[in-house]
């Protein structure tokens, strides 16, 4: 089967394991059903802005044209640095967008992505956010009414927990340590008690299984701008990565807006 797709991050649903989906010219692809098969990926050379849809020579901030990267609310610095958000003060690139995306409940969580990390997300993005990061388990530790507050809590925990996913570690195995995660949540609550007590919440651990059996020993990330064509046997999917038998991994989200020809053999 041959198809084309302008990449967006893989859509997911959580059952016993995570299911991964992609829209294409041949309809919705359920990637789990392709595991074990040989897949060819070919970058056509075209990139389309995720915001305005126009062709762009380069992708900025994971999928935007230069103009949109400077103006679109979804490309604002507060997406990655929530502590800088000012929409609760009425300041934003787009207040209507901010009302729907920033001035809503956010959660602060701890996740196990190979090590314990702290993160924040809109309440609507659980468990999607955890799946996108390849977490094997996660727990919510605080609930706040707007984005900046979640950023402030995250910043105060960064001295004690990692805040980025080590993707090599995340893709090199399935780490599970619910006891450590529960203890870490307790530790975080103690650290936050004096300043943020009214926002702290108790939560049960969510466990997440990914459709992958064998983790390759040595991994290398496919760079579509250097290597436009790749073919290999798909052995699994974790986070937003397709994982191939030879250790090649492909970060779908990173190539948002890229036009790809995909062949399933
Ligand atoms: Zn654009």
Boltz pocket constraint, residues with backbone or C-beta under 6 A from the ligand:
constraints:
  - pocket:
      binder: B
      contacts: [[A, 49], [A, 50], [A, 51], [A, 52], [A, 53], [A, 54], [A, 64], [A, 65], [A, 66], [A, 67], [A, 68], [A, 69]]
      max_distance: 6.0
